[in-house]
């Protein structure tokens, strides 16, 4: 018989806390496969672009997607945050909605804070502009990038205006990539329209080293290289801000 008596039906305070902790650990195991994820205060925000970029049209539920309406508010928050000093953009994407991808790329390129991108696995199609939108880009040696013209599924009206529309959209991608990377316009269009490399399609698949040799990506490297470079850019920005403040005081 339990001789412990609790006045006014009181329950030990540790019991709900322990139950809550156990429930949290169980949920963590279900979600991430580990009982606890170590948390460290950091001035770097990691933003992942995984699966297919979802734009204005919803993709099937079995598709792994990155929704652009989730990414854009995060980028605004990163720009306004006083704690975050740099952005690490990690990509493993097959591409997706062109306008959504370009919108994310434009926002990343217009951030005032240092940005570094890292392509892991793949940075295909509209993932190419997103990869080059950062101040410095990395690609893993085993990663690939597919460059091909813009494609559309569904109803296509066979009139000259449709071709002009496609051509203008294509120019938007070409202009962005060439203005944010070291690749020449002629070289990029050559890779885009190359035949014989992709089955039932035109375009080119570039491996890590090939992507850097073409000037598309700055450097072959991994996670530690990307974080090291980002910290270097953050330090440069700190010195520039310090010099501006000192100059303003002297005036």
N, C-alpha and C positions, 0 to 999 in steps of 0.2 A: 504493500500500500504506500502511496506517495504521501509523505508527511508534509510536503511543501504546501503552504497555503498562501494565496495571493489575495490581499485585501482589495475589495471593490472590483474583483475580477480582473486585476491588473495582469498584463502579459509582459514577460521580460523584454526590455527594449532591444536586446541583441537579436531576438528571434526574427522580427520583420526585416532587420538589416541584413541578417545572414541569408534569409530567403531571397531578398532582393539581389544580393550579390551573386548567389548561386544561379538565379534566373538570368542575370546579365551575362555570367560566364557561359551558361548553356547557349544563350542566343549568339554569343561571340563565336562559339565553336561551330554552330550551325552555319553562320554567315561566312566566317573566315578560316575555319579549321584550326583555330588556335585559341586557347583560353584567354589570352591577353595580348593586346598589341601595345608595345612600348610607345609612350608619348613623350616627345621632346619639344620644347619651345623652339620654333624655327622662324627665321625671317624670309624663308623661301616657301612659296606655294607651288605644289605639284598639281598640274591639271592634266588629266588623261583624256585622250581622244581614242576610243576603242570601238571596234566594230564598224558599223555603217553610219554615216552622218545622216540623221533624220531631219528633213526640212519641213515643208508645209504639209506633206502627205505622210500619214501614219504608215509605218512598215508593219509587216506581220509580227505577232507577239513572239515567235520563235527566233526572230532576228536579234542579234546583239547590236544595240544602237547607242549612239551618242546624240542627244537631242540639243539642237542649237539654242532653244529657248532656255535650257538649263545652263549652257556655257556662257552666254552673253552677260547675264546678271553677275556671274562669278567674276568675269573680267572687269566689270564696272566696280565691283567690291574690291578687287585687287588694286585697281588704280587709286581708289580712295583710301585704302587702308594705310595707316601710319606704321603698322608693325611689319607688313610684308614689303620687302625691298627687292625681290626678284621673283620671276616666274620660270618654272621648269615645265615645259610642254612635252609630254610623252605621247608618242603616236604609235598605234598599231591598228591601222584602219584600211579598209578596202575601198574607201571613197564614199560617194553618196551624192546628196543634193548639192548641185553646183553653187547656187546662190547662198545656201546656208554655210557651205564651206568657205566661200569667199568672204562672207560677213564675219565669220570667226577670224579668218586670216587678217582682214583689215583691222579688226579690233586689237589683235595681238601686236601687229606691226605699229599701231599708233599708241601703244602703252608708253608712258614716260619712264617706266622702270625697266631695268635690264631683263632680257628674256633669252632663254636658251631652249632649243628643241632637240629631242632625241627620238629618232625613228628606230623602233624595235619591231622585228617581225616584218612589217610592211607599212609603207606610206604611199598607197596607190591612188591614182586618179586625182580627185580633188584634195587628197591628203598631201600632194606635192606642194601646192601653195601654202598650206598650213605649216608644213615643215620649214619652208624658207622664210616664213613671216617673222621668225625670231631674229634677234641680233646676231646670234651665232647658232649654227645647226650642226648636229652630230647624227651619225648613222652607225648602227652596229654592223660589223663585218658580214654577218649572216643575213642582214635585213635586205629587202628589195623594194624598189619603187617602180611602179608601172606608169608610163607616160603614154597617153592615147588621146585622140580627139574627143570632144564632148559627144555623148550619145543620149538618145531619148527613147523611151518606150511608150506605148500607147498610140493614140491617133496622131498621125503626122499628115498635114495637108501638103500635097505635092505642088507647091507654087514657088516662084522665085523669092517671095518674101520670107518663106520658111528658111531657105538657104541663107539669106542675109541675116536673119535672126541668129541662126547657128553660128555664122561667121563672126558676128559681133560678140556673142557670148564667148567664143573661142579666143578672140582678141583680148577680152578682159582677163582671162586666165594667163595667156602668154605675157601680156604686159606686166601683170603682177609678179609672176615668177621671175621674169628677166630683170625687173627693177629691184628685186629683193635677193638676188643670188648672183653668182659670177658667170652663169651660163649665157652664151650669146643667143640672140633671137633665132638666127639661122640654124644653130645647132639644136635648139629646143624643138623647133618645128620639124627638123629632120628626124629627130627621135620620135616625135609624135606621129609622123606619117610613114614611118618605116614599115615595110611589108616583109612577110616571111618569117617573122619572129614569134608572133602571137597566132594561135589557131583561130581561124574565122574572124580575125580582127587585124587592125593596123595599130602599130605602136611599138614600144620598146620596154623591156624589163631591165632595170639597172640594179646590180648588186652594190654592196656598200662601197667598195673601192672604186667602182665605175662611176658611181654617183658623185664622188669627190673629184675624180679626174675630169669629169665633164664640167665642173664648176657649179653644179646644182646644189651640193651640200658642202659645207666648209671642211668637215673633218670626220674621219672614222674614229669612233670611240664608244665608250659605255657610260654607265651611270656615274661612276666616280669622276670621269673626265668632264661630263656635263656639269656636275655640281661644282667641280673645281673652277671651271671656266665662268660659271655664273657668279661665284664668290669673287672672282677677279673683276668682273664687270661691276658688281655691287661696290667693291672698294674704289674703283675708278670714279663711279658716280658720287660716292661720299666725298671724295677729294674735290671734285668739281663743285659740288654744293657748298663745301666749306670755303673754297676760294671765292665763290660768288658772294657769300655772306661777308667774308672779310673785306672784299672789295667794296661792298655796299656800305660797310661801317666807315671805311676810310674816306669815302666821298662825303 
